[in-house]
Amino acid sequence: MSYFTQESERLSFRKLTIDDIPVWTAFFINNNRIKFLGIDITKAPVVLATEWIQRQLERYETQGLGHLAVIEKQTGIFIGMGGILPREIEGKQEMEIAYSLQPEFWGKGYATEIANQLREFGFANGLSKRFISIIDKENGPSLHVASKNNMNIFYETHYLGMEVFVMGCEVA
């Protein structure tokens, strides 16, 4: 299984395409959690979606990683994104496990399933011996997901204008 074609029990992953912009635009409308993304939320939703997807397409080419479209197997519905993202934080190169779900799919265990799949894939394929998630201190649901993904708080810092916990896990 390649990075771009992963599967978990209920989800499949694939590369994003420009055709995903309309469905991803909906993510930025009436979503009270976009404040946790460290992006310019004054931009139009379609601009945010386009920039986000374009950034992933560039990551695929330059890093071989990035956010992937996450599809609910049972319905074929695009429910959000998840991926492993190279990051520099506090002057150190890290590998971040990140995810974002359409609001109607919150509270169903999908974020935990995405995070667990990415962690397991990353360790099994030697992408890193350590994975982190950068989470706004006020984002309780994502803090809960990180805990369920065997992550502990490594440290606190400022990132993209937010007070965050850097949570992580390492190969023993």
Backbone hydrogen bonds in HBPLUS format (Angstrom, degrees):
<---DONOR---> <-ACCEPTOR-->    atom                        ^
c    i                          cat <-CA-CA->   ^        H-A-AA   ^      H-
h    n   atom  resd res      DA  || num        DHA   H-A  angle D-A-AA Bond
n    s   type  num  typ     dist DA aas  dist angle  dist       angle   num
A0005-THR N   A0002-SER O   3.11 MM   3  5.33 164.2  2.13 110.6 115.7     1
A0013-PHE N   A0006-GLN O   2.91 MM   7  5.21 150.7  2.00 161.7 153.7     2
A0008-SER N   A0011-LEU O   2.83 MM   3  5.14 166.5  1.85 149.9 152.0     3
A0073-LYS N   A0010-ARG O   2.90 MM  63  5.60 163.5  1.93 144.3 148.0     4
A0012-SER N   A0071-ILE O   2.91 MM  59  5.18 155.1  1.97 145.7 153.8     5
A0071-ILE N   A0012-SER O   2.82 MM  59  5.18 174.4  1.82 162.3 163.7     6
A0014-ARG N   A0069-ALA O   3.09 MM  55  5.32 147.6  2.20 142.4 149.5     7
A0069-ALA N   A0014-ARG O   2.84 MM  55  5.32 144.3  1.97 161.7 164.4     8
A0020-ASP N   A0017-THR O   2.94 MM   3  5.54 165.0  1.96 117.5 122.6     9
A0021-ILE N   A0018-ILE O   3.12 MM   3  5.68 169.8  2.13 119.4 122.5    10
A0024-TRP N   A0020-ASP O   2.98 MM   4  6.11 157.3  2.03 159.1 166.5    11
A0025-THR N   A0021-ILE O   2.81 MM   4  5.89 141.0  1.96 154.0 164.1    12
A0027-PHE N   A0024-TRP O   3.02 MM   3  5.29 139.5  2.19 104.3 115.4    13
A0028-PHE N   A0025-THR O   3.04 MM   3  5.68 146.5  2.16 117.4 125.0    14
A0029-ILE N   A0026-ALA O   3.18 MM   3  5.33 168.3  2.19 111.9 114.8    15
A0034-ILE N   A0031-ASN O   3.46 MM   3  6.03 176.5  2.46 117.2 118.2    16
A0036-PHE N   A0033-ARG O   2.98 MM   3  5.66 163.8  2.01 119.3 124.4    17
A0037-LEU N   A0034-ILE O   3.05 MM   3  5.41 166.6  2.07 117.6 119.4    18
A0043-LYS N   A0040-ASP O   3.29 MM   3  6.13 172.1  2.29 121.6 124.0    19
A0047-VAL N   A0044-ALA O   2.94 MM   3  5.24 124.2  2.26 107.3 122.1    20
A0048-LEU N   A0044-ALA O   3.00 MM   4  6.37 161.3  2.04 159.4 165.2    21
A0049-ALA N   A0045-PRO O   2.92 MM   4  6.13 164.9  1.94 153.6 157.5    22
A0050-THR N   A0046-VAL O   2.97 MM   4  6.02 158.1  2.02 139.3 145.7    23
A0051-GLU N   A0047-VAL O   2.89 MM   4  6.06 170.5  1.89 155.8 158.4    24
A0052-TRP N   A0048-LEU O   2.93 MM   4  6.02 160.7  1.97 148.6 154.4    25
A0053-ILE N   A0049-ALA O   3.01 MM   4  6.18 170.6  2.02 151.8 154.0    26
A0054-GLN N   A0050-THR O   2.90 MM   4  6.02 164.1  1.92 153.0 158.3    27
A0055-ARG N   A0051-GLU O   2.94 MM   4  6.06 154.8  2.00 146.2 152.8    28
A0056-GLN N   A0052-TRP O   3.15 MM   4  6.52 146.9  2.26 143.2 151.9    29
A0056-GLN N   A0053-ILE O   3.08 MM   3  5.09 119.1  2.46  94.9 109.9    30
A0057-LEU N   A0053-ILE O   2.99 MM   4  6.32 158.5  2.03 154.4 160.1    31
A0058-GLU N   A0054-GLN O   3.02 MM   4  6.32 152.7  2.10 148.6 155.6    32
A0059-ARG N   A0055-ARG O   2.97 MM   4  6.25 153.2  2.04 141.6 149.3    33
A0060-TYR N   A0056-GLN O   2.87 MM   4  6.19 155.7  1.93 154.3 160.1    34
A0061-GLU N   A0057-LEU O   3.36 MM   4  6.62 154.4  2.43 139.3 144.6    35
A0062-THR N   A0058-GLU O   2.91 MM   4  6.15 163.2  1.93 157.9 162.8    36
A0063-GLN N   A0059-ARG O   2.69 MM   4  5.14 159.9  1.73 144.6 150.5    37
A0064-GLY N   A0059-ARG O   3.10 MM   5  6.40 129.0  2.38 149.9 153.3    38
A0064-GLY N   A0060-TYR O   3.22 MM   4  4.49 133.4  2.45 103.6 113.8    39
A0068-LEU N   A0082-GLY O   2.72 MM  14  5.39 157.3  1.77 132.7 138.1    40
A0082-GLY N   A0068-LEU O   3.10 MM  14  5.39 146.9  2.21 139.7 149.8    41
A0070-VAL N   A0080-GLY O   2.84 MM  10  5.30 155.9  1.90 149.0 142.8    42
A0079-ILE N   A0070-VAL O   2.88 MM   9  5.85 153.2  1.95 157.5 166.4    43
A0072-GLU N   A0077-ILE O   2.86 MM   5  5.36 163.6  1.88 156.5 157.3    44
A0076-GLY N   A0072-GLU O   2.66 MM   4  5.29 151.2  1.74 164.2 172.5    45
A0102-GLN N   A0079-ILE O   2.82 MM  23  5.63 175.7  1.82 155.8 155.6    46
A0081-MET N   A0100-SER O   2.77 MM  19  5.33 162.7  1.80 159.6 165.6    47
A0100-SER N   A0081-MET O   2.91 MM  19  5.33 157.0  1.97 142.8 144.6    48
A0083-GLY N   A0098-ALA O   2.84 MM  15  5.50 156.5  1.90 154.3 156.4    49
A0098-ALA N   A0083-GLY O   2.94 MM  15  5.50 171.6  1.94 166.2 168.9    50
A0085-LEU N   A0096-GLU O   2.77 MM  11  5.00 158.2  1.82 143.7 151.0    51
A0096-GLU N   A0085-LEU O   2.82 MM  11  5.00 176.0  1.82 142.7 142.1    52
A0087-ARG N   A0094-GLU O   2.90 MM   7  5.17 167.3  1.91 141.5 143.7    53
A0094-GLU N   A0087-ARG O   2.72 MM   7  5.17 165.8  1.74 160.3 163.2    54
A0089-ILE N   A0092-LYS O   2.96 MM   3  5.39 159.0  2.01 151.0 151.6    55
A0092-LYS N   A0089-ILE O   3.01 MM   3  5.39 159.5  2.05 111.7 118.4    56
A0132-ILE N   A0095-MET O   2.91 MM  37  6.17 160.6  1.95 150.3 155.6    57
A0097-ILE N   A0132-ILE O   2.74 MM  35  6.08 158.7  1.78 169.8 176.9    58
A0105-PHE N   A0102-GLN O   2.86 MM   3  5.69 165.8  1.88 132.8 137.3    59
A0106-TRP N   A0103-PRO O   3.11 MM   3  5.35 172.1  2.12 115.9 117.1    60
A0113-GLU N   A0109-GLY O   3.05 MM   4  6.26 155.3  2.11 144.3 151.7    61
A0114-ILE N   A0110-TYR O   2.81 MM   4  6.05 158.6  1.86 155.9 161.2    62
A0115-ALA N   A0111-ALA O   2.91 MM   4  6.10 174.0  1.91 154.3 156.0    63
A0116-ASN N   A0112-THR O   2.88 MM   4  5.98 165.8  1.90 151.4 155.7    64
A0117-GLN N   A0113-GLU O   3.00 MM   4  6.06 160.3  2.04 142.7 148.5    65
A0118-LEU N   A0114-ILE O   2.96 MM   4  6.21 165.8  1.98 158.2 161.7    66
A0119-ARG N   A0115-ALA O   2.98 MM   4  6.15 161.3  2.01 150.6 155.8    67
A0120-GLU N   A0116-ASN O   2.91 MM   4  6.05 173.0  1.91 155.5 157.7    68
A0121-PHE N   A0117-GLN O   2.86 MM   4  5.99 164.0  1.89 151.6 156.7    69
A0122-GLY N   A0118-LEU O   2.84 MM   4  5.90 162.9  1.87 145.9 151.4    70
A0123-PHE N   A0119-ARG O   2.95 MM   4  6.17 167.7  1.97 158.6 160.7    71
A0124-ALA N   A0120-GLU O   2.92 MM   4  5.94 166.4  1.94 149.6 154.2    72
A0125-ASN N   A0121-PHE O   2.94 MM   4  5.95 143.6  2.07 148.5 156.7    73
A0127-LEU N   A0122-GLY O   2.88 MM   5  4.97 152.0  1.96 152.8 154.4    74
A0126-GLY N   A0123-PHE O   3.18 MM   3  5.17 167.6  2.20 107.5 109.9    75
A0171-VAL N   A0129-LYS O   2.82 MM  42  5.27 154.3  1.89 149.4 151.5    76
A0131-PHE N   A0169-CYS O   2.96 MM  38  5.61 160.4  2.00 161.7 168.2    77
A0169-CYS N   A0131-PHE O   2.94 MM  38  5.61 149.8  2.03 155.7 164.6    78
A0133-SER N   A0167-MET O   2.78 MM  34  5.28 142.8  1.92 144.7 149.7    79
A0167-MET N   A0133-SER O   2.96 MM  34  5.28 166.8  1.97 161.9 158.1    80
A0135-ILE N   A0165-PHE O   2.95 MM  30  5.36 174.4  1.95 162.1 162.7    81
A0165-PHE N   A0135-ILE O   2.80 MM  30  5.36 161.7  1.83 155.9 156.4    82
A0139-ASN N   A0136-ASP O   2.97 MM   3  5.35 167.4  1.99 118.6 122.6    83
A0137-LYS N   A0163-GLU O   2.99 MM  26  6.08 165.9  2.01 151.0 149.6    84
A0143-LEU N   A0139-ASN O   3.03 MM   4  6.31 154.9  2.10 155.5 163.4    85
A0144-HIS N   A0140-GLY O   2.97 MM   4  6.19 154.4  2.04 153.3 160.0    86
A0145-VAL N   A0141-PRO O   3.02 MM   4  6.33 154.9  2.08 144.1 150.8    87
A0146-ALA N   A0142-SER O   2.93 MM   4  6.14 164.7  1.96 150.0 153.5    88
A0147-SER N   A0143-LEU O   3.05 MM   4  6.29 156.1  2.10 144.5 150.8    89
A0148-LYS N   A0144-HIS O   2.99 MM   4  6.30 155.0  2.05 148.3 155.2    90
A0149-ASN N   A0145-VAL O   2.93 MM   4  6.19 119.8  2.30 138.9 155.7    91
A0149-ASN N   A0146-ALA O   3.00 MM   3  4.87 138.5  2.18  93.8 106.5    92
A0151-MET N   A0146-ALA O   3.00 MM   5  5.35 149.5  2.10 150.9 151.0    93
A0150-ASN N   A0147-SER O   3.15 MM   3  5.37 137.0  2.35 116.4 114.8    94
A0152-ASN N   A0168-GLY O   2.96 MM  16  5.48 156.5  2.01 144.7 143.0    95
A0168-GLY N   A0152-ASN O   2.81 MM  16  5.48 152.3  1.88 148.1 154.4    96
A0154-PHE N   A0166-VAL O   2.73 MM  12  5.63 162.1  1.76 151.7 158.2    97
A0155-TYR N   A0166-VAL O   3.36 MM  11  5.46 153.2  2.43 137.0 144.2    98
A0166-VAL N   A0155-TYR O   2.81 MM  11  5.46 172.1  1.81 171.5 170.6    99
A0157-THR N   A0164-VAL O   3.02 MM   7  5.54 155.9  2.08 148.0 153.7   100
A0164-VAL N   A0157-THR O   2.86 MM   7  5.54 175.2  1.86 164.2 165.7   101
A0159-TYR N   A0162-MET O   2.86 MM   3  5.24 154.3  1.93 144.4 153.1   102
A0162-MET N   A0159-TYR O   2.91 MM   3  5.24 153.6  1.98 112.1 120.7   103
